[in-house]
Amino acid sequence: MPLTNLYDLFNQKDKKESYNVKSPRILLSLIRFSIILIVVSILLSTSSVLFTYPTLAQEISNPGMPVEEDEHIESPLEGVEYEPMPLPEWVPLLNVPNGEESYLVTYELNTKTETILAKPQLPLSSEKLFDFSPGSPVPDSLNTTPPRLPDSFSDLARIYNPEDYPWRTAVKMFFDVGFNSYVCSGTLIDPKHIITAGHCVYDHDEGQWVENVVIVPAYENGWAPYGYATGVTLYSWVGWTTYQNWDWDMGYVRLDRPVGALVGWLGYGYNNYDPFFTSGIYSFHNPGYPAVAPYDGLYMYYWLGSYDYTSGDHILYISKRSYGGQSGSGAYYKDNDDNRCVYAVLSHGRTDIGHTGQTRITSDKFYSIQNKITENTPSSIDLIPLNVRVSPSAVVSGNSLSGMDYIIHNYSSSTWSGSVTIKKYLSSNNNISTGDILIGSGSYSGSLGPKGSRRINSNWGTIPASTPPGTYWIGIILDISDDDVNNNDTDGFDAVQVTIPAFVYMPLITRN
């Protein structure tokens, strides 16, 4: 008999004569059923949370976009079919560059505004951007060995642990261009920036910038363990957007959410010494998402090795073919101190000889990227809460959570030190606001360096006894006036879903 019918039966006092319990067998059955319900209620209120990972259809995050207070934030990927971005075929230059190739071009996705910076990017500083991420040139001096045999890169191999570092810094990139939707690959080089191919941000077949950019770190078969971030600004160079010059087939994207604070990010650099890439001494790792048969784009693959030869100062070649979907994947080198530094991105194919070309980060590109990331990083403190987790995942009204933690990230170039008040809310949707139910508050005192993060274990909150059963979200709001007060709450993926189960009242039944 359905549970709801049993509940109705025990509350229909005017009909109890029809269900008078006199049979010992019926009484025993009802007692057993009552015990089962009690045990289930206890388990739901005390079990540890299982941090499962949502599918893309369940992902929800867009903290940089203002929404109505009662609006649930939905995934922009839901209901869209994506194709692999065709791997461009190398063709000779049709236009002769006039010296403007290194001019940076920016495109604001919200306003659809393109701007060309008419002066080449010069270094703002020779210092490293991040202590653990190479952000300055590598010395042009390395030992060399005799020429190597071709096919020095390995075959593609599947990554079975994409949620581990450094694989999780590789992203799958989703976007629209014209009436089509495509996928590429990319690499996080900052909490809020990825590097990719130029043709993954500006498409020459359509003659326009791509739109609706979404990136997913550690993507695997529809699962997104760290949620996603959306593109805010696209960058490339005149050498690509105007001339379609393979030397400049590179781009980068500014994101709305510092997802790199959850997964980490790699450094980036340049080296003018060709044997660094081709001598066979050093290996370069290149993870991405091939999406053309025999691959389907659902899993991360990578290959590694040294390059077989160079073309001019800008292109590195592998004597193997690559596949649509790998475009934009970053090739990084790991030094003896475990620093990983991206030096090139996968650009194009040569079907005539079965080779793959990767566009190098040169000094012009390097300083352009470095300067823009510096400009996009606030100089004043900007604290951002991320990735709230609670246990249990189901709790009865009137009970307390047994555990709660979250991340606070400082996306700025300054060190924060002090105390911040943290308010915890229960919401009927994943857009946390002060209009939701306050279930607790506390504070955190400490310090965070530039682009530093810390996971905070927190005192739990109590679910109000009057809360009806249903699906809810728990999130936090930082009570602080910093550089951007609009990102002081955990929205979308950064709020955590919980269930408040129905409590079934089982009255004591006596035998007449």
PESULZI-V13085 format. One record per residue. RES is the residue in three letters. OMEGA is omega in whole degrees, -180 to 180 (999 if undefined). NEAR is the number of other C-alpha atoms within 10 Angstrom. Layout:
res = {RES & RES}
omega = {OMEGA & OMEGA}
near = {NEAR & NEAR}
//
This chain:
res = {MET & PRO & LEU & THR & ASN & LEU & TYR & ASP & LEU & PHE & ASN & GLN & LYS & ASP & LYS & LYS & GLU & SER & TYR & ASN & VAL & LYS & SER & PRO & ARG & ILE & LEU & LEU & SER & LEU & ILE & ARG & PHE & SER & ILE & ILE & LEU & ILE & VAL & VAL & SER & ILE & LEU & LEU & SER & THR & SER & SER & VAL & LEU & PHE & THR & TYR & PRO & THR & LEU & ALA & GLN & GLU & ILE & SER & ASN & PRO & GLY & MET & PRO & VAL & GLU & GLU & ASP & GLU & HIS & ILE & GLU & SER & PRO & LEU & GLU & GLY & VAL & GLU & TYR & GLU & PRO & MET & PRO & LEU & PRO & GLU & TRP & VAL & PRO & LEU & LEU & ASN & VAL & PRO & ASN & GLY & GLU & GLU & SER & TYR & LEU & VAL & THR & TYR & GLU & LEU & ASN & THR & LYS & THR & GLU & THR & ILE & LEU & ALA & LYS & PRO & GLN & LEU & PRO & LEU & SER & SER & GLU & LYS & LEU & PHE & ASP & PHE & SER & PRO & GLY & SER & PRO & VAL & PRO & ASP & SER & LEU & ASN & THR & THR & PRO & PRO & ARG & LEU & PRO & ASP & SER & PHE & SER & ASP & LEU & ALA & ARG & ILE & TYR & ASN & PRO & GLU & ASP & TYR & PRO & TRP & ARG & THR & ALA & VAL & LYS & MET & PHE & PHE & ASP & VAL & GLY & PHE & ASN & SER & TYR & VAL & CYS & SER & GLY & THR & LEU & ILE & ASP & PRO & LYS & HIS & ILE & ILE & THR & ALA & GLY & HIS & CYS & VAL & TYR & ASP & HIS & ASP & GLU & GLY & GLN & TRP & VAL & GLU & ASN & VAL & VAL & ILE & VAL & PRO & ALA & TYR & GLU & ASN & GLY & TRP & ALA & PRO & TYR & GLY & TYR & ALA & THR & GLY & VAL & THR & LEU & TYR & SER & TRP & VAL & GLY & TRP & THR & THR & TYR & GLN & ASN & TRP & ASP & TRP & ASP & MET & GLY & TYR & VAL & ARG & LEU & ASP & ARG & PRO & VAL & GLY & ALA & LEU & VAL & GLY & TRP & LEU & GLY & TYR & GLY & TYR & ASN & ASN & TYR & ASP & PRO & PHE & PHE & THR & SER & GLY & ILE & TYR & SER & PHE & HIS & ASN & PRO & GLY & TYR & PRO & ALA & VAL & ALA & PRO & TYR & ASP & GLY & LEU & TYR & MET & TYR & TYR & TRP & LEU & GLY & SER & TYR & ASP & TYR & THR & SER & GLY & ASP & HIS & ILE & LEU & TYR & ILE & SER & LYS & ARG & SER & TYR & GLY & GLY & GLN & SER & GLY & SER & GLY & ALA & TYR & TYR & LYS & ASP & ASN & ASP & ASP & ASN & ARG & CYS & VAL & TYR & ALA & VAL & LEU & SER & HIS & GLY & ARG & THR & ASP & ILE & GLY & HIS & THR & GLY & GLN & THR & ARG & ILE & THR & SER & ASP & LYS & PHE & TYR & SER & ILE & GLN & ASN & LYS & ILE & THR & GLU & ASN & THR & PRO & SER & SER & ILE & ASP & LEU & ILE & PRO & LEU & ASN & VAL & ARG & VAL & SER & PRO & SER & ALA & VAL & VAL & SER & GLY & ASN & SER & LEU & SER & GLY & MET & ASP & TYR & ILE & ILE & HIS & ASN & TYR & SER & SER & SER & THR & TRP & SER & GLY & SER & VAL & THR & ILE & LYS & LYS & TYR & LEU & SER & SER & ASN & ASN & ASN & ILE & SER & THR & GLY & ASP & ILE & LEU & ILE & GLY & SER & GLY & SER & TYR & SER & GLY & SER & LEU & GLY & PRO & LYS & GLY & SER & ARG & ARG & ILE & ASN & SER & ASN & TRP & GLY & THR & ILE & PRO & ALA & SER & THR & PRO & PRO & GLY & THR & TYR & TRP & ILE & GLY & ILE & ILE & LEU & ASP & ILE & SER & ASP & ASP & ASP & VAL & ASN & ASN & ASN & ASP & THR & ASP & GLY & PHE & ASP & ALA & VAL & GLN & VAL & THR & ILE & PRO & ALA & PHE & VAL & TYR & MET & PRO & LEU & ILE & THR & ARG & ASN}
omega = {-178 & -179 & -178 & 178 & 176 & 180 & 179 & -178 & -177 & 178 & 177 & -175 & -179 & -179 & -174 & 177 & 180 & -176 & 179 & -174 & 179 & -178 & 177 & -179 & 179 & 180 & 180 & 179 & -180 & 178 & 177 & -180 & 179 & 180 & 179 & -180 & 180 & 180 & 179 & 180 & 179 & -180 & -179 & -175 & -176 & -176 & 177 & -179 & 173 & -175 & 177 & -174 & -175 & 170 & -180 & 179 & 180 & -178 & -177 & 178 & 173 & -172 & -178 & -177 & 178 & 178 & 176 & -175 & -177 & -177 & 176 & -177 & -176 & 178 & 176 & -179 & -173 & 175 & -179 & 176 & -176 & 175 & 174 & 174 & -179 & 178 & -177 & 176 & -180 & 174 & 177 & 179 & 177 & 179 & 179 & 180 & -177 & 179 & -179 & -174 & -174 & 178 & -179 & 176 & 179 & 179 & 178 & -175 & -178 & -176 & -178 & -178 & 177 & 178 & 175 & 176 & -168 & 179 & 177 & -179 & 177 & -177 & 172 & -176 & 177 & -179 & 177 & 176 & -176 & -179 & -175 & 179 & -179 & -179 & 179 & -175 & 175 & -179 & -177 & 179 & 179 & 175 & -179 & 176 & 179 & 180 & -174 & 174 & 179 & -179 & -178 & 174 & 179 & 170 & 178 & 179 & -179 & 174 & -177 & 179 & -176 & -180 & 180 & 173 & 6 & -174 & -175 & 174 & 175 & -176 & 168 & -172 & 179 & 180 & 176 & 171 & -173 & 179 & -176 & 176 & -173 & 173 & 172 & 175 & 179 & -178 & 175 & 177 & -178 & 178 & -176 & 179 & 171 & 172 & -177 & 179 & 177 & -178 & 173 & 175 & 177 & -175 & -178 & 177 & 178 & -179 & -177 & 175 & 177 & -178 & 173 & -177 & 176 & 178 & -178 & 175 & 174 & 179 & 174 & 172 & 178 & -179 & -180 & -172 & -179 & -178 & -178 & 173 & 179 & -179 & 177 & -178 & 176 & -180 & 168 & -177 & 179 & 179 & 176 & -172 & -180 & -170 & -177 & 180 & -177 & 177 & -176 & 179 & -179 & 177 & 173 & -170 & 171 & -174 & 180 & -173 & -178 & -177 & 176 & 176 & 179 & -172 & -172 & 178 & -178 & 172 & 176 & -177 & 177 & 178 & -176 & -174 & -173 & -180 & 174 & -177 & -169 & -173 & -176 & 180 & -172 & 179 & 179 & -175 & -172 & 177 & 179 & -174 & 176 & -172 & 177 & -176 & 15 & -180 & -177 & 178 & -177 & -175 & 178 & 174 & 174 & 172 & -178 & 178 & 174 & -178 & -177 & 178 & 179 & 174 & -176 & -178 & -169 & -171 & 174 & -177 & 173 & -178 & 176 & 177 & 174 & -169 & 175 & -174 & 176 & -178 & 177 & 180 & -176 & 175 & -175 & 175 & 177 & -179 & -175 & 178 & 180 & 171 & 180 & -171 & 179 & -180 & -177 & 174 & -179 & -170 & -169 & 178 & 173 & -177 & 179 & 180 & 177 & -178 & 179 & 178 & 175 & -178 & -177 & 166 & 176 & -177 & 178 & -180 & -178 & -177 & 175 & 180 & -178 & -178 & -178 & 178 & 177 & 179 & -178 & -180 & -179 & 176 & 176 & -174 & 173 & 180 & -176 & 176 & -176 & 162 & 174 & 176 & 178 & 170 & -3 & 179 & 175 & -177 & -179 & 178 & -179 & 180 & -179 & 169 & 179 & 179 & 179 & 172 & -177 & 179 & 168 & -178 & 178 & 179 & 178 & 178 & -179 & 175 & 176 & 176 & -180 & -178 & 180 & 177 & -178 & 180 & -176 & -174 & 171 & -174 & 176 & 177 & -175 & 176 & -173 & 180 & 179 & 176 & 179 & -175 & 178 & -178 & 179 & 177 & 180 & 179 & 174 & 177 & -179 & 180 & 177 & 177 & 178 & -179 & 177 & -179 & 175 & 174 & -174 & 170 & -169 & 168 & -175 & 176 & -180 & 178 & -179 & -177 & -178 & -177 & 180 & 176 & 178 & 178 & -177 & 174 & 176 & 179 & -178 & 174 & 176 & 180 & -177 & 174 & -179 & -173 & -179 & -178 & -179 & 178 & -179 & 179 & 178 & 179 & 173 & -176 & -176 & 167 & -175 & -179 & 176 & 178 & 172 & -175 & 176 & 176 & -177 & 180 & 179 & -177 & 178 & -178 & 179 & 179 & 180 & 999}
near = {5 & 6 & 10 & 9 & 10 & 13 & 13 & 10 & 14 & 16 & 14 & 11 & 10 & 7 & 11 & 12 & 9 & 8 & 11 & 12 & 16 & 11 & 10 & 10 & 10 & 11 & 15 & 11 & 12 & 16 & 15 & 12 & 12 & 17 & 13 & 12 & 17 & 16 & 10 & 11 & 18 & 13 & 14 & 19 & 21 & 18 & 14 & 15 & 16 & 11 & 12 & 8 & 13 & 16 & 16 & 22 & 15 & 17 & 23 & 24 & 26 & 24 & 24 & 16 & 12 & 10 & 12 & 9 & 14 & 15 & 12 & 17 & 20 & 17 & 19 & 19 & 19 & 12 & 9 & 12 & 10 & 15 & 19 & 22 & 25 & 19 & 22 & 15 & 13 & 16 & 12 & 8 & 11 & 9 & 10 & 9 & 14 & 8 & 9 & 16 & 20 & 20 & 20 & 26 & 20 & 21 & 21 & 17 & 17 & 12 & 9 & 10 & 10 & 15 & 11 & 14 & 15 & 12 & 10 & 16 & 20 & 14 & 16 & 12 & 12 & 10 & 12 & 14 & 19 & 15 & 10 & 15 & 21 & 21 & 23 & 21 & 18 & 14 & 10 & 12 & 11 & 11 & 8 & 13 & 10 & 9 & 12 & 14 & 8 & 13 & 15 & 18 & 19 & 14 & 14 & 16 & 12 & 15 & 16 & 12 & 12 & 22 & 19 & 12 & 13 & 15 & 24 & 25 & 29 & 32 & 30 & 28 & 29 & 27 & 23 & 18 & 20 & 13 & 6 & 12 & 18 & 21 & 27 & 31 & 34 & 34 & 32 & 28 & 26 & 26 & 24 & 24 & 28 & 28 & 27 & 30 & 30 & 31 & 29 & 31 & 29 & 27 & 18 & 15 & 9 & 11 & 12 & 13 & 24 & 22 & 21 & 16 & 25 & 22 & 28 & 26 & 29 & 26 & 27 & 21 & 12 & 13 & 20 & 22 & 23 & 22 & 28 & 30 & 27 & 25 & 25 & 22 & 22 & 26 & 27 & 30 & 28 & 22 & 25 & 25 & 24 & 16 & 19 & 24 & 22 & 24 & 22 & 27 & 29 & 30 & 27 & 25 & 25 & 23 & 24 & 22 & 23 & 24 & 25 & 23 & 22 & 20 & 21 & 18 & 27 & 26 & 24 & 28 & 26 & 24 & 19 & 18 & 14 & 18 & 23 & 19 & 23 & 25 & 20 & 19 & 14 & 16 & 22 & 21 & 20 & 25 & 29 & 31 & 32 & 28 & 22 & 18 & 9 & 8 & 15 & 15 & 27 & 15 & 20 & 29 & 21 & 20 & 17 & 20 & 22 & 25 & 27 & 22 & 20 & 18 & 13 & 9 & 15 & 18 & 23 & 25 & 22 & 24 & 18 & 20 & 15 & 23 & 23 & 25 & 28 & 34 & 33 & 35 & 31 & 35 & 28 & 24 & 22 & 15 & 11 & 6 & 7 & 10 & 15 & 23 & 26 & 27 & 22 & 30 & 31 & 30 & 32 & 29 & 25 & 19 & 13 & 8 & 10 & 12 & 17 & 23 & 29 & 30 & 27 & 29 & 25 & 21 & 18 & 17 & 24 & 21 & 24 & 23 & 26 & 22 & 18 & 16 & 18 & 16 & 10 & 14 & 18 & 17 & 15 & 17 & 23 & 24 & 27 & 25 & 26 & 29 & 22 & 23 & 23 & 26 & 21 & 21 & 21 & 23 & 26 & 24 & 20 & 11 & 14 & 18 & 19 & 19 & 16 & 17 & 16 & 21 & 18 & 21 & 23 & 25 & 28 & 22 & 19 & 18 & 16 & 18 & 12 & 9 & 12 & 16 & 13 & 20 & 19 & 25 & 24 & 29 & 23 & 17 & 21 & 27 & 29 & 28 & 23 & 15 & 11 & 18 & 17 & 20 & 17 & 16 & 16 & 13 & 13 & 15 & 9 & 10 & 14 & 20 & 16 & 21 & 22 & 19 & 20 & 16 & 15 & 13 & 14 & 16 & 14 & 19 & 23 & 18 & 21 & 16 & 10 & 8 & 13 & 13 & 14 & 11 & 14 & 17 & 21 & 29 & 30 & 28 & 22 & 22 & 14 & 15 & 13 & 15 & 16 & 15 & 15 & 13 & 23 & 24 & 26 & 29 & 30 & 28 & 28 & 29 & 30 & 20 & 22 & 21 & 17 & 19 & 17 & 13 & 13 & 14 & 12 & 17 & 9 & 8 & 12 & 9 & 9 & 6}
//
